[in-house]
């Protein structure tokens, strides 16, 4: 909480208080939050305090959080890359070492070979596939055969399919192999997502991907799979939205609705709004409402005003704190209807 408060204050503090703010950040005992506070403050501090910030980051004992702090500082161009690279290489945990090196590869292509070697060394196949996928588009041609061999060695069908799919952008000749790997996945949900990812490169398998998505028993997983396909198959939007509305769990419905929101055409927004405002848990309801506001505020006032009337009435049946939270989430709609006066 102290880290959050310091971070929020940093933009507003006068220069004469920044030194005291840095001292408060350095005094945080939990290294995770100390690293978070230091990196949040770093680009707001004057040059004379930057060396003190770097020294505090280097003093973090937990190698994971030390590396995160130094890499973040390097990303903000407040730290030279070799120093961040040395910190990344020193991480003993193979998963975090690979993640750190992959992050740094965005800044320095010479790190790619080391990042690939770190990814290959990961024992957990799920994380090995994630890192290989993250590296796929960055790798130069001479490293692609090595990455492909690493992907093919993954025993997990789902992880292998995702790694091969990511590499297929650079190696289109492996698409049949990636498709075979996706089709062999036993898990309905994983198979549907792998086929959906491949459908970008093989449009002819869209019907197969749709059939796989429809066969998923889990309401939440089926809704996510259908949402992922809606970009390429807009005709399934009603089905995807119906699948979202059928989800009972508030969190899962919120996540699925948020994923689908940007794909909805105007005629489906009223139904999506119904799905959002019937979410019982306040936090998730606000997230779901907020996901829809951008598109709702683009509607004509003639169509939007009746929706707003009905929504305000239904939301007002809950407690006053709930209503205020929901109104805050819907500010873009209020502004679209009445401008600053309506918001006030």
Residue frames as qw, qx, qy, qz and C-alpha x, y, z in Angstrom:
[[0.000, 0.885, 0.465, 0.000, 0.00, 0.00, 0.00],
 [0.298, -0.769, 0.129, 0.550, 2.87, 2.35, 0.69],
 [0.386, -0.091, 0.628, 0.669, 4.28, 1.51, -2.77],
 [0.185, 0.635, 0.674, 0.329, 0.92, 2.26, -4.38],
 [0.145, -0.923, -0.268, 0.234, 0.57, 5.54, -2.51],
 [0.371, -0.584, 0.323, 0.645, 4.11, 6.68, -3.41],
 [0.355, 0.170, 0.695, 0.602, 3.56, 5.81, -7.06],
 [0.083, 0.787, 0.585, 0.177, 0.30, 7.74, -7.17],
 [0.256, -0.892, -0.105, 0.357, 1.88, 10.76, -5.48],
 [0.621, -0.200, 0.329, 0.683, 5.00, 10.88, -7.65],
 [0.319, 0.538, 0.469, 0.623, 3.42, 12.84, -10.52],
 [0.183, -0.883, -0.317, -0.294, 2.09, 15.50, -8.16],
 [0.649, -0.615, -0.120, 0.432, 5.01, 16.06, -5.77],
 [0.173, 0.966, -0.193, -0.004, 7.14, 19.21, -6.01],
 [0.685, 0.497, -0.463, 0.263, 10.86, 18.62, -6.74],
 [0.072, -0.601, 0.587, -0.538, 11.92, 19.34, -3.17],
 [0.751, -0.248, 0.430, -0.436, 9.94, 16.30, -1.92],
 [0.854, 0.347, -0.345, -0.179, 11.22, 13.76, -4.48],
 [0.295, 0.464, -0.763, 0.341, 14.29, 12.87, -2.45],
 [0.432, -0.187, 0.640, -0.607, 12.06, 12.08, 0.54],
 [0.861, 0.210, 0.013, -0.464, 9.79, 10.03, -1.72],
 [0.679, 0.432, -0.593, 0.030, 12.74, 7.97, -2.97],
 [0.009, -0.370, 0.783, -0.500, 13.87, 7.38, 0.60],
 [0.679, -0.026, 0.419, -0.603, 10.38, 6.12, 1.48],
 [0.862, 0.338, -0.255, -0.277, 10.46, 3.75, -1.53],
 [0.457, 0.462, -0.722, 0.237, 13.89, 2.40, -0.54],
 [0.260, -0.306, 0.695, -0.596, 12.60, 1.77, 3.00],
 [0.858, 0.009, -0.068, -0.509, 9.92, -0.68, 1.81],
 [0.484, -0.426, 0.762, -0.066, 10.91, -4.06, 3.23],
 [0.794, 0.294, 0.529, -0.052, 9.09, -6.29, 0.74],
 [0.323, -0.353, 0.535, 0.696, 11.46, -6.46, -2.25],
 [0.295, 0.473, 0.744, 0.368, 8.70, -7.03, -4.77],
 [0.014, 0.916, 0.401, -0.002, 6.96, -3.78, -3.84],
 [0.344, -0.719, 0.201, 0.570, 10.25, -1.93, -3.40],
 [0.386, -0.012, 0.651, 0.654, 11.15, -2.85, -6.99],
 [0.163, 0.695, 0.651, 0.257, 7.70, -1.73, -8.16],
 [0.159, -0.929, -0.199, 0.268, 7.98, 1.61, -6.37],
 [0.410, -0.527, 0.368, 0.647, 11.52, 2.28, -7.61],
 [0.332, 0.181, 0.684, 0.624, 10.64, 1.62, -11.25],
 [0.063, 0.817, 0.561, 0.120, 7.46, 3.71, -11.01],
 [0.248, -0.897, -0.052, 0.363, 9.43, 6.62, -9.58],
 [0.669, -0.172, 0.344, 0.636, 12.48, 6.32, -11.84],
 [0.358, 0.423, 0.430, 0.713, 11.38, 8.40, -14.82],
 [0.178, -0.904, -0.310, -0.235, 9.95, 11.11, -12.55],
 [0.629, -0.656, -0.014, 0.416, 13.15, 11.70, -10.56],
 [0.210, 0.935, -0.260, -0.116, 15.74, 14.36, -11.43],
 [0.747, 0.473, -0.437, 0.165, 19.12, 13.16, -12.81],
 [0.022, 0.593, -0.636, 0.493, 20.89, 13.68, -9.50],
 [0.665, -0.242, 0.529, -0.469, 18.65, 11.03, -7.86],
 [0.862, 0.310, -0.274, -0.292, 18.87, 8.47, -10.67],
 [0.436, 0.428, -0.757, 0.232, 22.17, 6.93, -9.53],
 [0.312, -0.220, 0.695, -0.610, 20.66, 6.42, -6.07],
 [0.821, 0.156, 0.121, -0.536, 17.66, 4.68, -7.69],
 [0.749, 0.408, -0.517, -0.078, 19.92, 2.37, -9.70],
 [0.135, 0.387, -0.803, 0.433, 21.93, 1.51, -6.59],
 [0.566, -0.081, 0.523, -0.632, 18.71, 0.68, -4.73],
 [0.869, 0.279, -0.141, -0.383, 17.57, -1.58, -7.60],
 [0.582, 0.440, -0.672, 0.130, 20.91, -3.41, -7.66],
 [0.115, -0.355, 0.739, -0.561, 20.70, -3.92, -3.88],
 [0.826, -0.075, 0.061, -0.556, 17.52, -6.03, -4.16],
 [0.345, -0.386, 0.855, -0.036, 18.47, -9.54, -3.02],
 [0.713, 0.317, 0.604, -0.164, 15.69, -11.47, -4.74],
 [0.307, -0.205, 0.609, 0.702, 17.15, -12.05, -8.20],
 [0.218, 0.568, 0.742, 0.282, 13.76, -12.14, -9.88],
 [0.028, -0.930, -0.342, 0.131, 12.69, -8.71, -8.62],
 [0.342, -0.634, 0.290, 0.630, 16.18, -7.27, -9.08],
 [0.335, 0.071, 0.702, 0.625, 16.11, -8.34, -12.73],
 [0.128, 0.750, 0.630, 0.154, 12.59, -6.98, -13.22],
 [0.173, -0.896, -0.111, 0.394, 13.66, -3.61, -11.76],
 [0.332, -0.486, 0.465, 0.661, 16.80, -3.37, -13.88],
 [0.308, 0.290, 0.758, 0.497, 15.04, -4.51, -17.06],
 [0.060, 0.861, 0.504, -0.026, 12.27, -1.96, -16.50],
 [0.227, -0.820, 0.110, 0.514, 14.86, 0.75, -16.00],
 [0.355, -0.184, 0.649, 0.647, 16.59, -0.34, -19.22],
 [0.242, 0.575, 0.726, 0.289, 13.26, -0.23, -21.05],
 [0.043, -0.949, -0.268, 0.158, 12.83, 3.36, -19.84],
 [0.608, 0.591, -0.093, 0.521, 16.35, 4.03, -21.17],
 [0.357, -0.871, 0.214, -0.260, 17.49, 4.92, -17.67],
 [0.687, -0.467, 0.549, 0.091, 19.97, 2.04, -17.55],
 [0.284, 0.558, -0.670, -0.400, 22.46, 0.76, -20.10],
 [0.894, 0.093, -0.254, -0.357, 21.55, -2.56, -21.66],
 [0.564, 0.313, -0.727, 0.234, 24.69, -4.52, -20.64],
 [0.149, -0.247, 0.668, -0.687, 23.84, -3.95, -16.98],
 [0.755, 0.029, 0.183, -0.629, 20.28, -5.22, -17.44],
 [0.807, 0.303, -0.475, -0.174, 21.54, -8.14, -19.53],
 [0.282, 0.336, -0.797, 0.415, 23.99, -9.17, -16.81],
 [0.436, -0.121, 0.548, -0.703, 21.14, -9.12, -14.28],
 [0.841, 0.174, -0.092, -0.504, 18.97, -11.26, -16.54],
 [0.677, 0.352, -0.645, 0.035, 21.72, -13.84, -17.10],
 [0.048, 0.328, -0.763, 0.555, 22.27, -14.10, -13.35],
 [0.719, -0.154, 0.169, -0.656, 18.72, -15.34, -12.71],
 [0.176, -0.235, 0.955, -0.042, 18.85, -18.95, -11.60],
 [0.573, 0.369, 0.632, -0.368, 15.17, -19.70, -12.19],
 [0.337, 0.040, 0.707, 0.620, 15.05, -20.83, -15.84],
 [0.164, 0.730, 0.650, 0.134, 11.53, -19.54, -16.44],
 [0.090, -0.944, -0.142, 0.285, 12.25, -15.99, -15.26],
 [0.392, -0.461, 0.467, 0.644, 15.67, -15.95, -16.93],
 [0.329, 0.302, 0.730, 0.516, 14.03, -16.79, -20.26],
 [0.053, 0.871, 0.488, 0.010, 11.28, -14.18, -19.73],
 [0.260, -0.830, 0.081, 0.487, 13.86, -11.52, -18.85],
 [0.377, -0.253, 0.599, 0.660, 16.06, -12.31, -21.86],
 [0.263, 0.529, 0.718, 0.368, 13.03, -12.35, -24.18],
 [0.052, -0.928, -0.308, 0.204, 11.96, -8.95, -22.84],
 [0.298, -0.702, 0.306, 0.570, 15.44, -7.56, -23.45],
 [0.485, 0.123, 0.686, 0.528, 15.48, -9.02, -26.97],
 [0.237, 0.853, 0.459, 0.072, 12.95, -6.33, -27.89],
 [0.128, -0.956, 0.119, 0.238, 15.65, -3.78, -27.14],
 [0.068, -0.695, 0.669, 0.254, 18.70, -5.60, -28.45],
 [0.890, 0.290, -0.198, -0.293, 18.62, -8.24, -31.20],
 [0.380, 0.513, -0.746, 0.188, 22.03, -9.59, -30.23],
 [0.407, -0.265, 0.698, -0.526, 20.34, -11.10, -27.15],
 [0.816, 0.126, -0.150, -0.544, 18.13, -13.38, -29.26],
 [0.656, 0.260, -0.708, 0.041, 20.50, -16.34, -29.36],
 [0.081, 0.162, -0.774, 0.607, 20.83, -16.29, -25.57],
 [0.571, 0.008, 0.274, -0.774, 17.06, -15.88, -25.15],
 [0.815, 0.180, -0.402, -0.376, 16.46, -18.88, -27.41],
 [0.478, 0.226, -0.799, 0.286, 18.97, -20.99, -25.49],
 [0.187, -0.105, 0.628, -0.748, 17.27, -20.00, -22.23],
 [0.723, 0.079, 0.003, -0.686, 13.84, -20.87, -23.64],
 [0.745, 0.222, -0.610, -0.153, 15.07, -24.28, -24.82],
 [0.285, 0.221, -0.805, 0.472, 16.43, -25.02, -21.35],
 [0.513, -0.207, 0.304, -0.776, 13.05, -24.59, -19.65],
 [0.046, -0.005, 0.997, -0.061, 11.81, -27.92, -18.34],
 [0.373, 0.476, 0.611, -0.512, 8.17, -26.87, -18.02],
 [0.352, 0.257, 0.699, 0.568, 6.78, -27.37, -21.53],
 [0.078, 0.864, 0.498, -0.014, 4.02, -24.82, -21.13],
 [0.180, -0.895, 0.085, 0.400, 6.48, -22.01, -20.42],
 [0.453, -0.233, 0.609, 0.608, 8.93, -23.29, -23.02],
 [0.315, 0.540, 0.680, 0.384, 6.18, -23.02, -25.64],
 [0.034, -0.943, -0.289, 0.161, 5.15, -19.55, -24.43],
 [0.307, -0.734, 0.304, 0.524, 8.72, -18.25, -24.70],
 [0.431, 0.026, 0.702, 0.566, 9.33, -19.89, -28.09],
 [0.223, 0.745, 0.596, 0.198, 6.11, -18.28, -29.34],
 [0.140, -0.937, -0.087, 0.306, 7.16, -14.88, -27.98],
 [0.372, -0.552, 0.486, 0.567, 10.52, -15.17, -29.74],
 [0.661, 0.345, 0.628, 0.222, 9.19, -16.55, -33.03],
 [0.400, 0.871, 0.255, 0.127, 8.69, -13.28, -34.91],
 [0.167, -0.935, 0.279, 0.139, 11.98, -11.81, -33.69],
 [0.753, -0.300, 0.506, 0.295, 14.31, -14.66, -34.68],
 [0.243, 0.657, -0.498, -0.512, 16.65, -14.23, -37.65],
 [0.852, 0.289, -0.307, -0.310, 16.65, -16.99, -40.34],
 [0.456, 0.414, -0.759, 0.211, 19.77, -18.69, -38.96],
 [0.189, -0.181, 0.762, -0.592, 18.08, -19.35, -35.59],
 [0.722, 0.029, -0.057, -0.689, 14.75, -20.62, -36.97],
 [0.728, 0.118, -0.667, -0.105, 15.84, -24.28, -37.44],
 [0.242, 0.113, -0.769, 0.581, 16.94, -24.38, -33.80],
 [0.408, -0.008, 0.343, -0.846, 13.62, -22.91, -32.65],
 [0.762, 0.094, -0.354, -0.534, 11.68, -25.37, -34.81],
 [0.575, 0.115, -0.793, 0.165, 13.56, -28.31, -33.35],
 [0.018, -0.056, 0.662, -0.748, 12.77, -27.02, -29.86],
 [0.598, 0.045, 0.070, -0.797, 9.07, -26.72, -30.73],
 [0.757, 0.129, -0.554, -0.320, 8.94, -30.22, -32.22],
 [0.397, 0.143, -0.827, 0.373, 10.50, -31.68, -29.08],
 [0.383, -0.167, 0.410, -0.811, 7.60, -30.49, -26.90],
 [0.045, -0.125, -0.991, -0.024, 5.60, -33.55, -25.90],
 [0.247, 0.497, 0.581, -0.596, 2.45, -31.74, -24.80],
 [0.362, 0.487, 0.669, 0.428, 0.16, -31.63, -27.84],
 [0.008, 0.936, 0.350, -0.030, -1.38, -28.30, -26.92],
 [0.321, -0.805, 0.216, 0.449, 1.92, -26.55, -26.17],
 [0.493, -0.102, 0.632, 0.590, 3.57, -28.02, -29.29],
 [0.311, 0.668, 0.607, 0.298, 0.69, -26.86, -31.48],
 [0.068, -0.974, -0.155, 0.151, 0.90, -23.28, -30.17],
 [0.415, -0.623, 0.407, 0.524, 4.68, -23.12, -30.57],
 [0.463, 0.145, 0.695, 0.531, 4.50, -24.49, -34.13],
 [0.208, 0.828, 0.506, 0.121, 1.68, -22.10, -35.00],
 [0.183, -0.920, 0.054, 0.343, 3.75, -19.12, -33.83],
 [0.426, -0.422, 0.579, 0.553, 6.72, -20.26, -35.91],
 [0.544, 0.455, 0.665, 0.233, 4.57, -20.80, -38.99],
 [0.197, 0.947, 0.092, -0.235, 4.65, -17.08, -39.79],
 [0.075, -0.768, 0.556, 0.307, 8.37, -17.42, -40.50],
 [0.115, -0.228, 0.938, 0.234, 8.23, -21.03, -41.71],
 [0.675, 0.171, 0.013, -0.718, 4.99, -21.47, -43.69],
 [0.568, 0.242, -0.753, -0.228, 6.11, -24.93, -44.82],
 [0.122, 0.028, -0.907, 0.403, 5.43, -26.28, -41.30],
 [0.517, -0.074, 0.088, -0.848, 1.74, -25.34, -41.37],
 [0.783, -0.049, -0.525, -0.331, 0.62, -28.94, -42.17],
 [0.520, 0.022, -0.734, 0.437, 2.66, -30.14, -39.19],
 [0.109, -0.070, 0.427, -0.895, 1.15, -27.45, -36.93],
 [0.655, -0.075, -0.191, -0.728, -2.34, -28.37, -38.12],
 [0.737, -0.036, -0.673, -0.042, -1.75, -32.05, -37.43],
 [0.296, 0.031, -0.675, 0.676, -0.51, -31.18, -33.94],
 [0.346, -0.073, 0.202, -0.913, -3.61, -29.04, -33.31],
 [0.736, -0.054, -0.397, -0.545, -5.99, -31.73, -34.54],
 [0.656, 0.001, -0.736, 0.168, -4.42, -34.31, -32.24],
 [0.070, -0.253, 0.532, -0.805, -5.11, -32.29, -29.07],
 [0.257, -0.359, -0.897, 0.012, -7.58, -34.21, -26.91],
 [0.046, -0.488, -0.487, 0.723, -8.77, -31.27, -24.81],
 [0.293, 0.734, 0.578, 0.205, -11.73, -29.67, -26.60],
 [0.086, -0.967, -0.088, 0.223, -10.90, -26.17, -25.42],
 [0.395, -0.594, 0.472, 0.518, -7.18, -26.37, -26.25],
 [0.482, 0.215, 0.714, 0.460, -7.91, -27.90, -29.65],
 [0.219, 0.858, 0.456, 0.083, -10.41, -25.16, -30.49],
 [0.167, -0.927, 0.112, 0.316, -7.98, -22.40, -29.53],
 [0.471, -0.353, 0.610, 0.531, -5.11, -23.99, -31.45],
 [0.420, 0.454, 0.687, 0.381, -7.27, -24.37, -34.57],
 [0.078, 0.949, 0.292, -0.086, -8.51, -20.80, -34.18],
 [0.303, -0.763, 0.322, 0.472, -4.92, -19.50, -34.03],
 [0.444, -0.092, 0.722, 0.523, -4.07, -21.47, -37.17],
 [0.394, 0.695, 0.600, 0.039, -7.16, -20.24, -39.00],
 [0.019, 0.884, -0.110, -0.454, -5.40, -16.89, -39.53],
 [0.103, -0.537, 0.703, 0.456, -2.92, -18.72, -41.73],
 [0.007, 0.078, 0.943, 0.323, -5.25, -21.46, -43.06],
 [0.445, 0.051, 0.108, -0.888, -8.71, -19.92, -43.65],
 [0.613, 0.018, -0.652, -0.446, -9.98, -23.23, -45.03],
 [0.407, -0.133, -0.856, 0.289, -9.98, -24.75, -41.54],
 [0.251, -0.200, 0.237, -0.917, -12.39, -22.15, -40.12],
 [0.762, -0.218, -0.297, -0.533, -15.38, -24.57, -40.28],
 [0.755, -0.055, -0.609, 0.236, -13.33, -27.15, -38.42],
 [0.217, 0.139, -0.484, 0.836, -12.30, -24.58, -35.80],
 [0.474, -0.240, 0.013, -0.847, -15.93, -23.51, -35.39],
 [0.828, -0.177, -0.469, -0.253, -17.08, -27.10, -34.96],
 [0.594, 0.009, -0.612, 0.522, -14.38, -27.61, -32.31],
 [0.055, -0.196, 0.323, -0.924, -15.48, -24.46, -30.49],
 [0.645, -0.234, -0.178, -0.705, -19.14, -25.49, -30.53],
 [0.808, -0.112, -0.577, -0.031, -18.28, -28.88, -29.05],
 [0.236, 0.264, -0.615, 0.705, -16.73, -27.40, -25.90],
 [0.439, -0.556, -0.706, -0.013, -18.86, -28.29, -22.88],
 [0.349, -0.444, -0.357, 0.744, -17.58, -25.57, -20.57],
 [0.188, 0.896, 0.402, 0.005, -19.73, -22.44, -21.08],
 [0.208, -0.884, 0.179, 0.378, -16.85, -20.07, -20.37],
 [0.439, -0.314, 0.658, 0.526, -14.35, -21.86, -22.63],
 [0.423, 0.505, 0.691, 0.299, -16.93, -22.17, -25.43],
 [0.095, 0.957, 0.236, -0.137, -17.72, -18.45, -25.23],
 [0.279, -0.747, 0.390, 0.461, -14.02, -17.54, -25.42],
 [0.475, -0.030, 0.743, 0.470, -13.43, -19.87, -28.35],
 [0.333, 0.715, 0.587, 0.181, -16.42, -18.47, -30.27],
 [0.059, -0.954, -0.030, 0.293, -15.31, -14.91, -29.48],
 [0.403, -0.505, 0.541, 0.537, -11.86, -15.64, -30.89],
 [0.402, 0.228, 0.762, 0.453, -13.45, -16.81, -34.15],
 [0.220, 0.809, 0.485, -0.250, -15.91, -13.92, -34.45],
 [0.066, -0.683, 0.305, 0.660, -13.33, -11.71, -36.18],
 [0.024, -0.237, 0.799, 0.552, -13.19, -14.11, -39.09],
 [0.137, -0.374, -0.875, -0.275, -16.77, -15.38, -38.92],
 [0.173, -0.082, 0.234, -0.953, -18.98, -12.38, -38.07],
 [0.609, -0.214, -0.483, -0.592, -22.06, -14.49, -38.74],
 [0.631, -0.259, -0.706, 0.191, -21.45, -16.35, -35.46],
 [0.017, 0.321, -0.341, 0.883, -21.70, -13.18, -33.35],
 [0.666, -0.374, -0.065, -0.642, -25.25, -14.02, -32.16],
 [0.904, -0.133, -0.404, 0.037, -24.07, -17.49, -31.14],
 [0.514, 0.201, -0.467, 0.691, -21.00, -16.12, -29.37],
 [0.218, -0.379, 0.219, -0.872, -23.07, -13.53, -27.50],
 [0.819, -0.312, -0.213, -0.431, -25.63, -16.16, -26.50],
 [0.815, -0.011, -0.483, 0.319, -22.78, -18.30, -25.18],
 [0.210, 0.294, -0.402, 0.841, -21.53, -15.35, -23.11],
 [0.495, -0.376, 0.048, -0.782, -24.99, -14.67, -21.69],
 [0.879, -0.203, -0.382, -0.197, -25.30, -18.33, -20.67],
 [0.527, 0.208, -0.607, 0.557, -22.28, -18.09, -18.37],
 [0.548, -0.733, -0.393, -0.085, -23.39, -18.04, -14.73],
 [0.662, -0.390, -0.156, 0.621, -20.06, -17.15, -13.14],
 [0.057, 0.970, 0.118, -0.204, -19.72, -13.34, -12.91],
 [0.313, -0.678, 0.474, 0.465, -15.96, -13.26, -13.46],
 [0.472, 0.048, 0.769, 0.429, -16.06, -15.63, -16.42],
 [0.336, 0.769, 0.536, 0.093, -18.96, -13.76, -18.03],
 [0.068, -0.938, 0.076, 0.332, -17.10, -10.47, -17.57],
 [0.383, -0.465, 0.625, 0.496, -13.93, -11.83, -19.17],
 [0.439, 0.304, 0.770, 0.348, -15.80, -13.35, -22.09],
 [0.213, 0.887, 0.407, -0.049, -17.93, -10.25, -22.66],
 [0.177, -0.847, 0.246, 0.437, -14.85, -8.00, -22.55],
 [0.421, -0.215, 0.725, 0.502, -13.15, -10.19, -25.16],
 [0.343, 0.509, 0.740, 0.274, -16.21, -10.08, -27.41],
 [0.036, 0.806, 0.317, -0.498, -17.05, -6.38, -26.93],
 [0.044, -0.606, 0.361, 0.708, -14.78, -4.90, -29.60],
 [0.117, 0.006, 0.861, 0.495, -16.13, -7.30, -32.22],
 [0.221, 0.570, 0.748, -0.258, -19.81, -6.50, -31.69],
 [0.081, 0.339, 0.439, 0.828, -21.72, -4.61, -34.35],
 [0.229, -0.177, 0.210, -0.934, -24.30, -1.99, -33.25],
 [0.691, -0.224, -0.374, -0.576, -27.28, -4.31, -33.50],
 [0.756, -0.178, -0.610, 0.157, -25.84, -6.59, -30.80],
 [0.177, 0.337, -0.448, 0.809, -24.92, -3.88, -28.30],
 [0.580, -0.409, 0.074, -0.701, -28.32, -3.81, -26.52],
 [0.938, -0.165, -0.288, -0.102, -28.12, -7.56, -25.88],
 [0.639, 0.211, -0.462, 0.577, -24.52, -7.25, -24.69],
 [0.130, -0.457, 0.285, -0.833, -25.58, -4.43, -22.35],
 [0.815, -0.357, -0.099, -0.445, -28.21, -6.73, -20.83],
 [0.894, 0.001, -0.379, 0.240, -25.51, -9.37, -20.26],
 [0.382, 0.340, -0.402, 0.760, -23.31, -6.78, -18.54],
 [0.291, -0.447, 0.214, -0.819, -25.82, -5.07, -16.27],
 [0.866, -0.322, -0.180, -0.336, -27.17, -8.37, -14.90],
 [0.635, 0.198, -0.591, 0.457, -23.74, -9.26, -13.48],
 [0.579, -0.737, -0.343, -0.057, -24.22, -9.24, -9.73],
 [0.679, -0.421, -0.091, 0.595, -20.72, -8.55, -8.44],
 [0.080, 0.952, 0.093, -0.281, -20.08, -4.81, -8.59],
 [0.291, -0.630, 0.514, 0.504, -16.44, -4.91, -9.67],
 [0.394, 0.070, 0.808, 0.433, -17.05, -7.26, -12.58],
 [0.298, 0.774, 0.557, -0.029, -20.21, -5.43, -13.63],
 [0.014, -0.906, 0.099, 0.412, -18.27, -2.15, -13.86],
 [0.323, -0.390, 0.692, 0.515, -15.55, -3.82, -15.95],
 [0.380, 0.363, 0.807, 0.269, -18.13, -5.31, -18.32],
 [0.193, 0.894, 0.364, -0.178, -20.06, -2.04, -18.66],
 [0.147, -0.799, 0.307, 0.495, -16.83, -0.14, -19.30],
 [0.424, -0.112, 0.763, 0.475, -15.85, -2.58, -22.06],
 [0.317, 0.587, 0.710, 0.225, -19.04, -1.65, -23.94],
 [0.018, -0.817, -0.258, 0.516, -19.04, 2.11, -23.43],
 [0.174, -0.404, 0.463, 0.770, -16.81, 3.03, -26.36],
 [0.041, 0.215, 0.815, 0.536, -19.13, 1.40, -28.90],
 [0.047, -0.701, -0.692, 0.163, -22.29, 2.48, -27.10],
 [0.110, -0.715, -0.101, 0.683, -21.19, 6.13, -27.11],
 [0.099, -0.191, 0.593, 0.776, -20.86, 5.96, -30.91],
 [0.124, 0.512, 0.838, 0.143, -24.56, 5.15, -31.33],
 [0.079, -0.490, -0.256, -0.829, -27.02, 7.85, -32.35],
 [0.153, -0.104, 0.549, -0.815, -28.69, 9.55, -29.40],
 [0.694, -0.044, -0.177, -0.697, -32.08, 8.42, -30.68],
 [0.837, -0.008, -0.542, -0.076, -31.07, 4.77, -30.18],
 [0.437, 0.185, -0.654, 0.589, -28.81, 5.31, -27.19],
 [0.276, -0.340, 0.293, -0.850, -31.18, 7.30, -24.97],
 [0.840, -0.246, -0.152, -0.459, -33.79, 4.51, -24.47],
 [0.809, 0.067, -0.517, 0.271, -30.96, 2.09, -23.62],
 [0.213, 0.304, -0.477, 0.796, -29.62, 4.58, -21.10],
 [0.548, -0.360, 0.076, -0.751, -33.07, 5.06, -19.53],
 [0.923, -0.166, -0.284, -0.202, -33.59, 1.32, -19.07],
 [0.697, 0.181, -0.505, 0.477, -30.05, 0.78, -17.84],
 [0.007, -0.390, 0.392, -0.833, -30.18, 3.62, -15.31],
 [0.718, -0.343, -0.014, -0.606, -33.50, 2.35, -13.96],
 [0.934, -0.081, -0.348, 0.014, -32.21, -1.21, -13.52],
 [0.558, 0.250, -0.476, 0.631, -28.93, -0.12, -11.97],
 [0.204, -0.470, 0.249, -0.822, -30.74, 2.19, -9.54],
 [0.831, -0.359, -0.240, -0.351, -32.49, -0.80, -7.97],
 [0.779, -0.042, -0.443, 0.441, -29.20, -1.74, -6.28],
 [0.476, -0.683, -0.256, 0.491, -27.42, 0.17, -3.52],
 [0.139, 0.981, -0.028, -0.133, -26.25, 3.77, -3.91],
 [0.352, -0.643, 0.583, 0.350, -22.50, 2.81, -3.89],
 [0.591, 0.164, 0.733, 0.294, -23.22, 0.26, -6.62],
 [0.399, 0.836, 0.376, 0.028, -25.08, 2.84, -8.67],
 [0.058, -0.933, 0.246, 0.255, -22.24, 5.37, -8.36],
 [0.480, -0.375, 0.706, 0.361, -19.71, 2.77, -9.48],
 [0.547, 0.430, 0.683, 0.224, -21.85, 1.81, -12.47],
 [0.245, 0.948, 0.172, -0.105, -22.38, 5.46, -13.43],
 [0.246, -0.766, 0.464, 0.370, -18.62, 6.01, -13.34],
 [0.529, -0.050, 0.769, 0.357, -18.13, 3.06, -15.71],
 [0.404, 0.632, 0.628, 0.207, -20.73, 4.56, -18.06],
 [0.128, -0.711, -0.023, 0.691, -19.31, 8.11, -18.15],
 [0.145, -0.150, 0.604, 0.769, -18.54, 7.96, -21.92],
 [0.009, 0.519, 0.805, 0.286, -22.23, 7.19, -22.57],
 [0.141, -0.804, -0.426, 0.389, -23.36, 10.06, -20.34],
 [0.193, -0.534, 0.245, 0.786, -20.96, 12.41, -22.10],
 [0.135, 0.125, 0.752, 0.633, -22.18, 11.27, -25.51],
 [0.059, -0.667, -0.735, -0.111, -25.78, 12.02, -24.51],
 [0.162, -0.937, -0.306, -0.039, -25.33, 15.35, -22.74],
 [0.416, 0.667, -0.242, 0.568, -21.72, 16.52, -22.67],
 [0.289, 0.225, -0.581, 0.727, -20.07, 18.11, -19.64],
 [0.452, -0.303, 0.166, -0.822, -23.35, 19.30, -18.14],
 [0.885, -0.150, -0.297, -0.325, -24.77, 15.78, -18.07],
 [0.695, 0.110, -0.585, 0.403, -21.57, 14.40, -16.49],
 [0.019, 0.281, -0.449, 0.848, -21.65, 17.09, -13.81]]
